Amino acid sequence: MSVATVDASSREAVHALVETASGLGEVTGLIHAAGVSPSQASPSTILEVDLYGTALVLEEFGNIIASGGAGVVIASQSGHRLPALTVEQNKALATTPVEELLSLPFLQPDQVTDSLHAYQIAKRGNSLRVMAEAVRWGKHGARLNTISPGIVITPLARDELTGPRGEGYRRMIESSPVGRAGTPDEVGNVGALLMGPDGGFITGSDILMDGGVTAAYWYGELAEVRN
């Protein structure tokens, strides 16, 4: 086992990681879960790490992923609560060159003014970017997908549950059809499917697993939150 500490928003650091990984042998799998939450960072940092950083990792590892390989990006249910973007905005998030991504007009500070909005658009951007990158990865014989978890009991979720939006998070759990938070093992089980041979026909997809929170947000008891 080899361990490295990497700044996912630094091209130099990510490229060095790719070089290190390649030096150990063929890269057949990538699980990208690095990110910061609304209670942990400013809007600009969230966009740098969660949006730009993810696009950067996918580009760099997409250059060397082995045939038969697979990747999973951990997005979020938050991306499913962002109102619909325009066709042009969707395409821009999916296909704009990595180094131009943060210069998009609708990502500027006067347009993204709070951390929650930044997080939602970053996570929507993750699923769109994965769709576009899945086409490129497919040319190498590899697959790529996203998982959009709901509230899963992790250190990041604990920061949110004890932060300024904690009451809203607890209400999401209580009002969801399942009525509880998820566990890391449950996300891991879906990840294992997507990374393994049983998921061989799944690529460019986003798996929403949130206990029904998004369903309740749009069509259930949480709908009033939008009003």
Backbone as a ProteinNet text record, in pm:
[ID]
protein_1_A
[PRIMARY]
MSVATVDASSREAVHALVETASGLGEVTGLIHAAGVSPSQASPSTILEVDLYGTALVLEEFGNIIASGGAGVVIASQSGHRLPALTVEQNKALATTPVEELLSLPFLQPDQVTDSLHAYQIAKRGNSLRVMAEAVRWGKHGARLNTISPGIVITPLARDELTGPRGEGYRRMIESSPVGRAGTPDEVGNVGALLMGPDGGFITGSDILMDGGVTAAYWYGELAEVRN
[TERTIARY]
83.9	0	88	47.9	117.6	18.1	56.1	-32.8	29.8	-53.4	-6.3	-110.7	-65.7	-155.3	-154.5	-273.8	-283	-383.4	-346.7	-440.3	-512.8	-639.7	-715.3	-738.8	-716.5	-736.6	-607.3	-499.8	-369.5	-334.5	-319.2	-283.5	-149.5	-54.1	76.7	66.6	-10.8	-23.5	-97.5	-204.5	-280.8	-197.6	-124.9	-41.7	67.5	124	226	166.9	42.3	-24.4	-43.5	-84.9	-102.4	30.1	136.2	268.5	307.9	282.7	313.9	232.3	101.6	13.9	55.2	86.3	127.9	256.8	343.6	469.6	453.6	338.3	311.4	247.4	206.5	141.8	21.4	-53.9	-173.5	-274.3	-335.7	-441	-574.9	-637.4	-762.4	-883.7	-861.4	-974.5	-946.2	-1050.2	-1042.2	-1170.8	-1157.6	-1271.7	-1236	-1310.5	-1281.2	-1388.3	-1347.9	-1443.2	-1400.7	-1292	-1242.5	-1341.8	-1365.3	-1455	-1474.4	-1532.5	-1566.2	-1713.8	-1774.5	-1918.9	-1949.8	-2077.4	-2113.5	-2072	-2070.7	-2031.9	-1881.5	-1807.1	-1662.1	-1583.3	-1646.8	-1567	-1649.9	-1579.8	-1642.6	-1689.6	-1775.2	-1818.8	-1702.3	-1601.8	-1490.2	-1410.4	-1389.1	-1314.8	-1393.3	-1523.2	-1607.4	-1598.6	-1606.4	-1596.9	-1458.3	-1356	-1219.3	-1196.1	-1241.8	-1215.9	-1317.5	-1445.6	-1549.7	-1578.4	-1568.6	-1598.3	-1471.4	-1383.5	-1258.3	-1173.9	-1159.9	-1076.3	-1123.9	-1254.4	-1308.2	-1281.8	-1306.5	-1280.2	-1132.6	-1046.1	-902	-862.5	-912.4	-881.4	-929.9	-1050	-1103.9	-1022.7	-979.8	-897.3	-764.1	-696.2	-562.7	-567.5	-659.9	-666.9	-728.6	-811.9	-867.4	-761.3	-649.2	-540.4	-468.2	-477	-396	-478	-609.2	-691	-678.8	-667.2	-645	-775.6	-764.7	-880.1	-939	-1070.5	-1136.8	-1147.3	-1092.6	-1095.4	-1229.7	-1243.7	-1368.6	-1340.1	-1427.1	-1414.4	-1548.9	-1545.3	-1664.7	-1631.4	-1717.5	-1707.2	-1822.1	-1791.5	-1895.7	-1947.6	-2069.7	-2135	-2224.1	-2349.2	-2436.2	-2580.3	-2671.2	-2812.2	-2836.1	-2748	-2765.4	-2771.6	-2698.9	-2703.4	-2840.4	-2921.3	-3055.5	-3158.8	-3118.6	-3211.5	-3188.4	-3084.8	-3059.5	-3163.5	-3229.1	-3323.6	-3256	-3336.6	-3284	-3195.4	-3083.3	-2995.1	-3034	-2982.4	-3009	-2927.6	-2966.3	-2891	-2747	-2729.5	-2595.4	-2511.9	-2573.3	-2500.9	-2462.4	-2553.8	-2521.7	-2401.2	-2403.3	-2293.2	-2163.1	-2171.5	-2051.3	-1989.2	-2070.7	-2018.5	-1959.7	-2017.6	-1973.5	-1846.6	-1830.9	-1728.3	-1627.9	-1648.2	-1551.9	-1413.6	-1308.2	-1172.8	-1149.2	-1081.6	-1066.8	-1016.1	-914.7	-853.8	-940.6	-1048.2	-1141.1	-1269.8	-1283.2	-1410.4	-1453.5	-1363.8	-1400.1	-1418.4	-1392.6	-1414.9	-1553.2	-1633	-1768.2	-1847.6	-1921.9	-1993	-2086.1	-2155.5	-2252.6	-2189	-2055.9	-1985.5	-1912.6	-1931.5	-1860.8	-1921	-1841.7	-1887	-2020	-2051.2	-2179.4	-2296.7	-2267	-2371.5	-2385.4	-2274.7	-2275.2	-2234.4	-2334.1	-2307.7	-2307.8	-2346.4	-2343.1	-2291.4	-2246.5	-2179.8	-2271.9	-2398.4	-2490.5	-2512.3	-2530.3	-2547.2	-2421.9	-2305.7	-2180.1	-2172.4	-2211.3	-2206	-2302.9	-2422.9	-2522.3	-2477	-2425.2	-2383.7	-2258.4	-2171.1	-2052.4	-2092.1	-2186.5	-2226.6	-2308.8	-2389.2	-2455.5	-2348.8	-2249.6	-2141.3	-2065	-2048.7	-1980	-2050.3	-2182.2	-2255.3	-2253.5	-2259.3	-2252.6	-2113	-2011.5	-1874.2	-1847.7	-1900.9	-1882.5	-1949.3	-2064.9	-2129.4	-2039.2	-1980.6	-1894.2	-1764.6	-1705.2	-1579.9	-1600.7	-1720	-1747	-1730.8	-1759.6	-1740.9	-1592.3	-1511.2	-1365.6	-1306.5	-1348.9	-1299.7	-1336.7	-1455.9	-1499.5	-1406.9	-1341.5	-1246.5	-1122.7	-1101.6	-993.5	-1045	-1174.1	-1232.2	-1264.4	-1283.6	-1310.1	-1447	-1498.1	-1629.7	-1615.3	-1715.2	-1711.4	-1853.7	-1879.7	-2013.2	-2002.4	-2115.9	-2123.4	-2223.8	-2200.5	-2298.2	-2334.4	-2464.1	-2510	-2576.3	-2496.9	-2554	-2632.2	-2723.7	-2790.4	-2707.3	-2773.3	-2702.1	-2650.6	-2520.9	-2453	-2365.8	-2368.4	-2297.2	-2146.5	-2087.6	-1943.6	-1899.2	-1769.6	-1725.4	-1782.4	-1791.6	-1847.3	-1993	-2071.8	-2212.9	-2227	-2137.5	-2144.5	-2120.4	-2030.1	-2008.2	-2135.5	-2207.6	-2331.6	-2441.3	-2451.5	-2556	-2535.9	-2412.3	-2384.5	-2360.2	-2371.5	-2347.9	-2475.4	-2469.6	-2585.5	-2705.4	-2682.2	-2793.5	-2836.2	-2790.4	-2816.6	-2963.9	-3044	-3187.4	-3250.4	-3212.7	-3266.1	-3223.3	-3099.7	-3051.2	-3130.2	-3153	-3228.6	-3370.9	-3428.1	-3563	-3565.9	-3462.7	-3455.7	-3456.6	-3380.8	-3376.2	-3513.6	-3573.3	-3700.5	-3813.9	-3809.4	-3918.8	-3896.9	-3784.5	-3758	-3837.7	-3870.1	-3944	-3877.2	-3743.6	-3673	-3664	-3658.5	-3661.1	-3532.2	-3421.1	-3292	-3181.3	-3063.5	-2945.4	-2888.5	-2801.3	-2736.3	-2606.9	-2546	-2418	-2313.4	-2186.6	-2081	-2082.9	-2116.9	-2120.4	-2224	-2336.3	-2439	-2389.5	-2319	-2259.5	-2152	-2074.9	-1970.8	-2025.7	-2142.3	-2203	-2237.1	-2289.1	-2319.9	-2190.4	-2090.2	-1961.2	-1901.2	-1914.9	-1861.5	-1931.3	-2061.5	-2134.6	-2080.2	-2063.9	-2020.9	-1876.2	-1793.3	-1653.2	-1629	-1721.3	-1699.8	-1765.7	-1749	-1801.9	-1954.2	-2022.9	-2169.5	-2223.3	-2139.5	-2179.8	-2127.2	-2092	-2026.5	-2106.4	-2239.3	-2321.7	-2360.6	-2300.6	-2334.9	-2217.7	-2238.2	-2136.4	-2203.2	-2142.8	-2200.3	-2326.8	-2345.8	-2470.3	-2447.8	-2556.2	-2554.3	-2654.1	-2608.3	-2695.4	-2729.8	-2855.8	-2904.6	-2947.5	-2883.4	-2920.5	-2926.5	-3046.9	-3061.6	-3178.3	-3225.8	-3337.6	-3467.6	-3471.8	-3593.7	-3603.6	-3493.2	-3497.2	-3531.2	-3470.3	-3499.5	-3644.1	-3697	-3838.4	-3927.8	-3894.2	-3973.6	-3957.5	-3838.7	-3812.6	-3898.5	-3913.3	-3989.6	-4138.3	-4172.7	-4312	-4371.7	-4297.5	-4346.9	-4345.9	-4324.9	-4334.8	-4229.4	-4119.9	-4013.6	-4037.8	-4144.3	-4170.2	-4188	-4241.4	-4264.1	-4133.8	-4021.9	-3892.3	-3860.4	-3910.8	-3881.8	-3968.6	-4075.6	-4173.1	-4148
-118.8	0	124.6	223.6	351.3	462.6	557.7	665.6	799.1	890	1023.9	1126.9	1241.3	1353.4	1446.9	1475.8	1548.2	1662.5	1777.2	1888.7	1867.2	1827.1	1792.5	1911.9	2033.2	2151.8	2203.3	2125.2	2162.8	2068.8	2125.3	2039.9	1970.1	2041.3	1982.1	1863	1879.9	1773.3	1652.7	1678.4	1567.7	1495.5	1571.6	1508.6	1423.3	1472.7	1394.6	1264.6	1269.9	1148.3	1049.7	1100.5	1014.5	948.8	1025.1	970.4	861.8	887.2	788.3	661.5	679.2	563.6	483	551.7	483.3	405.2	458.4	391.6	261.2	245.2	123.1	14.1	50.8	-45.6	16.1	-65.5	-16.2	37.6	150.6	206.9	153.8	68.9	5.5	57.6	138.9	189.1	324.5	408.9	540.6	565.2	597.9	643.4	781.7	881.1	1020.5	1070.4	1089	1131.8	1261.2	1322.9	1445.8	1559.2	1636.4	1749.9	1820.6	1939.2	2016.2	2050.2	2066.6	2088.9	2236.4	2275	2415.7	2472.8	2390.2	2440.1	2442	2389.8	2379	2482.2	2546.4	2629.4	2739.7	2836.3	2947.2	2901.3	2978.8	2941.9	2922.1	3008.5	2996.3	2868.8	2835	2712.8	2588.5	2589.8	2476.7	2457	2564.8	2552.4	2505.1	2551.9	2510.1	2361.9	2315	2176.8	2080.2	2111.5	2015.7	2013.4	2128.3	2135	2124.5	2222.4	2221.4	2098.6	2070	1958.1	1825.2	1805.6	1681.3	1672.2	1781.2	1781.8	1754.9	1810.6	1791.5	1645	1584.9	1444.3	1353.8	1379.7	1296	1310.6	1432.3	1453.5	1380.6	1398.7	1341.2	1188.6	1131.9	986.1	927.1	1005.2	957.9	938.6	1007.4	992.8	859.4	796.7	676.2	555.9	570.5	459.7	339.3	220.9	99.9	47.4	-24.5	-91.8	-186.9	-185.3	-265.9	-196.8	-75	-1.1	66.2	121.2	188.4	297.5	397.4	505.5	543.3	592.7	642.9	777	874.7	1005.1	1016.8	1059	1081.7	1224.1	1235.5	1365.5	1387.9	1426.8	1450.7	1468.1	1433.6	1462.5	1611.2	1697.1	1842.4	1883.5	1812.5	1844.8	1823	1737.8	1708.4	1808.4	1895.3	1995.8	2132.7	2142.8	2267.2	2280.8	2395.7	2414	2389	2359.8	2324.4	2435.5	2394.5	2486.4	2488.9	2584	2587.4	2478.6	2446.4	2349.1	2395.8	2524.8	2580.5	2569.7	2594.2	2582.1	2436.9	2345.3	2203.3	2164	2204.7	2170.4	2234.3	2357.2	2425.7	2352.5	2310.1	2237.4	2102.8	2042.6	1909.9	1914.9	2016.8	2009.6	2124.5	2230.4	2341.2	2290.4	2326.8	2285.9	2315.7	2225.9	2233.8	2370.3	2420.9	2546.5	2669.1	2651.1	2761.1	2749.6	2640.5	2609.2	2717.2	2761.6	2858.6	2999.9	3018.6	3149.1	3160.9	3054.5	3060.3	3173.6	3252.8	3368.1	3334	3220.1	3188.8	3128.7	3120	3073.4	3186.2	3308.3	3421.6	3459.9	3528.3	3558.6	3632.7	3714.8	3785.5	3696	3578	3482.6	3369.7	3330.9	3224.5	3290.1	3327.7	3414.3	3341.8	3214.6	3142.6	3001.3	2941.9	2812.3	2699.6	2704.3	2597.9	2598.1	2716	2725.4	2674.7	2712.7	2666.1	2513.6	2455.2	2309.9	2240.6	2295.9	2235.8	2239	2351.6	2361.9	2278.4	2268.2	2184.3	2037.9	1993.2	1852.9	1823	1918.8	1901.3	1893.4	1979.4	1978.7	1847.4	1784.6	1655.4	1551	1540.2	1437.5	1467.4	1595.3	1632.2	1605.4	1637.3	1615.3	1466.8	1385.8	1241.2	1188	1241.3	1198.3	1223.8	1343.8	1378.2	1297.3	1283.6	1209.4	1060.9	1008.4	866	832.5	929.2	907.5	890.8	978.9	971.3	846.1	817.1	696.9	571.3	574.2	458.4	425.9	528	504	428	428.7	350.4	215.7	189	64.7	69.7	191.2	207.9	272.5	257.2	311.8	416.2	505.7	612.8	650.6	660.3	693.3	781.8	837.3	909.3	840.7	855.9	822.8	953.4	978.9	1099.1	1056.8	1047.1	1003.4	1115.4	1075.1	1169.1	1189.1	1205.5	1226.5	1091.8	1075.8	953.6	990.8	909.7	944.7	932.2	1045.6	1060.4	1187	1211.1	1337.1	1460.5	1456.5	1570.5	1592.8	1484.4	1497.7	1548.3	1504.1	1551	1700.9	1752.3	1897.2	1969.3	1912.4	1975.4	1965.7	1849.4	1828.2	1916.6	1956	2042.9	2187.3	2214.8	2348.7	2429.9	2544.1	2634.8	2574.9	2473.9	2411.2	2278.7	2255.5	2127.2	2093.9	2193.5	2167.8	2121.9	2184.2	2145.1	2004.3	1969.5	1834.7	1730.7	1758.4	1663.3	1648.6	1758.5	1750.3	1666.8	1680.2	1599	1450.6	1414	1273.7	1228.1	1307	1268.5	1262.2	1347.5	1354.3	1266.6	1198.4	1113.6	984.3	920.7	794.6	686	682.1	580.2	619.2	749.3	797	781.7	770.5	758.5	806.8	825.3	856	726.7	741.6	625.9	592.8	482.4	440.7	434.6	451.9	438.8	303.7	197.7	64.9	57.2	126	123.7	191.7	301.8	367.3	277.7	213.4	123.1	8.1	-42.3	-152.2	-109.1	12.8	63.6	89.1	141	162.2	32.7	-74.4	-204.5	-253.5	-231.6	-268.4	-193.2	-61.4	21	-6.7	-44.3	-70.5	-211.3	-301.9	-442.2	-489.6	-617.9	-673.2	-672.2	-677.1	-675.1	-540.2	-437.5	-304.6	-273.7	-377.6	-358.7	-285.5	-275.2	-204.9	-65	-22.9	107.1	202.6	308.6	413.4	545	654.4	785.9	810.7	734.5	740.3	800.7	847.8	900.7	821.2	759.7	682.3	766.4	808.8	885.3	787.2	794.2	707.4	792.9	839.1	936.4	905.8	781.6	747.2	814.6	869.2	935	1081.7	1142.5	1284.8	1372.2	1343.3	1424.4	1408.2	1286.8	1264.3	1346.6	1349	1426.6	1576	1616.5	1758.7	1809.4	1729.6	1774	1742.3	1630.9	1585.4	1545.5	1563.1	1519.7	1630.1	1591.8	1685.8	1795.7	1769.1	1870.7	1972.7	1954.6	2044.2	2188.9	2207.5	2344.1	2418.3	2345.2	2410.9	2493.9	2452.4	2522	2645.3	2655.9	2762.5	2883.6
0	0	0	-79.7	-84.5	-53.4	30.5	73.3	34.7	-15.3	-49.9	-8.5	33.1	62.9	-56.9	-110.3	-237.2	-226.4	-279.9	-296.9	-429	-421	-542.1	-632.9	-582.3	-665.3	-726.7	-713.3	-769.9	-884.3	-1003.7	-1117.3	-1094.5	-1040.5	-1016.6	-921.1	-814.2	-715.4	-773.2	-848.1	-906.7	-1011.9	-1093.3	-1195.3	-1129.8	-1020.8	-949.4	-896.7	-848.6	-801.5	-915.8	-1031.5	-1148.6	-1186.5	-1183.6	-1215.4	-1115.4	-988.1	-884.8	-904.2	-928.1	-946.4	-1069.5	-1177.4	-1300.3	-1278.9	-1193.2	-1166	-1088.6	-1025.1	-949	-1034.8	-1157.3	-1246.4	-1313.9	-1387.1	-1454.4	-1353.2	-1387.2	-1302.8	-1353.9	-1275.4	-1317.3	-1241.4	-1139.2	-1063.2	-1001.8	-995.9	-933.2	-855.7	-728.4	-648.7	-597.2	-642.6	-606.8	-510.6	-385.8	-283	-215	-261	-197.1	-218.2	-113.5	-126.8	6	0.4	119.7	114.2	232.1	240.7	264.7	257	276.6	411.4	516	647.8	668.2	572.2	587.3	508.3	410.8	320	256.2	199	127.7	-10	-74.7	-210.1	-306.3	-301.7	-396.1	-371.7	-244.9	-214.3	-256	-234.9	-275.8	-427.1	-502.8	-648.3	-690.8	-622.1	-656.2	-628.8	-513.9	-473.2	-534.3	-516.9	-554.5	-705	-769.7	-913.2	-997	-983.9	-1060.6	-1026.2	-897.9	-856.1	-912.4	-914.3	-969.7	-1119.6	-1190.8	-1335	-1363.4	-1281.6	-1296.7	-1275.4	-1169.3	-1140.4	-1252.9	-1302.7	-1410.5	-1538.8	-1568.3	-1687.5	-1674.6	-1562.6	-1544.8	-1542.1	-1466	-1459.5	-1585.5	-1653.8	-1780.7	-1887.1	-1870.9	-1967.9	-1955.4	-1838.2	-1816	-1767.5	-1753.8	-1703.6	-1798.1	-1740	-1818.7	-1878	-1986.6	-2044.6	-1941.7	-1929.5	-1828.6	-1694.8	-1684.9	-1559.3	-1534.8	-1416.4	-1380.1	-1278.1	-1275.7	-1179.7	-1121	-998.4	-930.6	-867.1	-889.8	-824.1	-725.3	-603.1	-503.3	-518.9	-568.1	-583.3	-459.6	-477.4	-362.1	-407.5	-316.7	-340	-364.5	-312.4	-327.7	-473.2	-558.7	-700.4	-761.8	-698.5	-748.9	-697.3	-605.5	-554.2	-617	-698.3	-771	-882.2	-894.4	-1006.1	-1140.2	-1240	-1371.8	-1427.8	-1482.2	-1553.1	-1700.2	-1774.5	-1917.8	-1987.4	-2108.7	-2187.9	-2203.7	-2225.4	-2244.7	-2117.6	-2001.4	-1875	-1847.3	-1874.4	-1857.3	-1942.3	-2067.8	-2157.7	-2111.6	-2061.7	-2015.3	-1896.5	-1800.8	-1686	-1726.8	-1829.4	-1873.2	-1956.5	-2038.9	-2143.1	-2146.9	-2070	-2072	-2030	-2102.4	-2060.5	-1912.7	-1846	-1700.7	-1655	-1721.4	-1676.4	-1704.2	-1779.4	-1806	-1725.2	-1653.1	-1586.7	-1487.9	-1402.8	-1299.7	-1354.8	-1484.2	-1547.3	-1609.8	-1602.8	-1659.4	-1592.7	-1670.3	-1613.7	-1498.1	-1506.1	-1402.2	-1276.2	-1274.7	-1154.5	-1082.8	-1128.4	-1069	-932.9	-847.4	-710.7	-702	-800.9	-795.5	-832.7	-886.7	-924.3	-821.2	-761	-659	-528	-448.3	-332.7	-198.7	-195.4	-68.4	-89.4	19	11.4	-32.2	8.8	-30.5	-181.3	-239.5	-384.1	-456	-404.9	-464.4	-460	-347.5	-330.9	-426.4	-438.2	-527.3	-672	-714.6	-854.8	-879.9	-779.8	-795.7	-810.7	-730.2	-735.6	-860.8	-906.2	-1035.6	-1144.8	-1133.1	-1229.7	-1231.1	-1114.9	-1108.8	-1194	-1179.4	-1255.2	-1404.5	-1441.1	-1582.4	-1638.6	-1560.5	-1606.2	-1626.9	-1536.4	-1548.3	-1674.8	-1708.9	-1833.4	-1952.6	-1957.4	-2070.1	-2067.3	-1950.3	-1939.4	-1966.6	-1937.7	-1962.7	-2110.6	-2196.7	-2340.2	-2370.8	-2312.4	-2334.4	-2270.4	-2148.3	-2081.2	-2159.9	-2221.8	-2298.7	-2414.3	-2468.2	-2577.7	-2529.3	-2397.5	-2338	-2287.2	-2308	-2258.1	-2110	-2055.3	-1912.2	-1890.9	-1769.1	-1733.7	-1623.2	-1613.3	-1512.8	-1472.6	-1342.9	-1292.3	-1168	-1128.4	-1001.4	-910	-780.5	-677.9	-609.5	-594.1	-524.2	-392.9	-285.8	-157.9	-90.8	-5.2	82.5	207.6	320.6	446	495.3	490.7	533	652	755.3	878.5	858.6	827.4	806.8	881.3	893.7	956.5	886.7	753.5	681.1	720.6	727.6	765	908.2	995	1134.3	1141.1	1057.1	1052.8	1011.3	915.5	870.3	976.9	1041.6	1142.2	1264.7	1291.4	1406.3	1364.3	1234.5	1182.1	1173.2	1106.3	1099	1025.2	941.9	869.7	933.3	1056.2	1122	1136.7	1173.4	1190.9	1060.3	950.2	820.4	781	814.5	785.1	863.9	992.6	1074.6	1023.2	975.2	921.4	793.4	711.5	589.8	624.5	727.7	768.1	817	904.3	965.1	863.5	761.7	664	541.8	535.6	419.6	429	317.7	320.4	404.3	403.5	481.7	628.5	656.2	793.5	870.7	803	871.2	778.8	836	755.5	698.3	599.3	540.9	612.2	572.1	629.2	519.1	554.8	454	383.8	456.5	394.5	283.2	300.5	196.4	69	85.1	-31.5	-91.8	-6	-53	-135.1	-97.2	-173.1	-315.1	-329.8	-463.9	-540.8	-470.6	-534	-585.3	-506.7	-548.3	-674.9	-683.7	-805	-925.8	-911.3	-1024	-1064.1	-968.8	-998.6	-1050.6	-1024	-1054.3	-1182.4	-1214.1	-1339.2	-1347.8	-1232.9	-1237.2	-1283.8	-1280.1	-1328.1	-1466.6	-1540.3	-1668.9	-1775.1	-1759.3	-1857.1	-1808.1	-1696.2	-1637.6	-1654.7	-1729.9	-1741.3	-1779.3	-1736.9	-1761.6	-1682.3	-1574.9	-1497.5	-1359.5	-1301.5	-1165.5	-1082.8	-974.5	-886.9	-765.2	-756.5	-641.6	-533.3	-417	-304.1	-178.5	-146.3	-37.6	55.3	53.1	140.1	101.5	-18.5	-65.7	-30.5	18	54.4	-65.8	-179.8	-299.2	-342.5	-333.7	-366.4	-274.5	-144.4	-49.7	-72.6	-118.9	-144.6	-259.5	-363.4	-479.7	-470	-404.2	-409.8	-275.8	-165.8	-35.9	66.6	192.7	303.6	300	232.9	225.1	114.4	38.4	-74.3	-29.1	91.9	140.9	163.1	177.8	193.2	69.6	-45.9	-171.1	-188.5	-108.5	-129.5	-39.7
[MASK]
+++++++++++++++++++++++++++++++++++++++++++++++++++++++++++++++++++++++++++++++++++++++++++++++++++++++++++++++++++++++++++++++++++++++++++++++++++++++++++++++++++++++++++++++++++++++++++++++++++++++++++++++++++++++++++++++++++

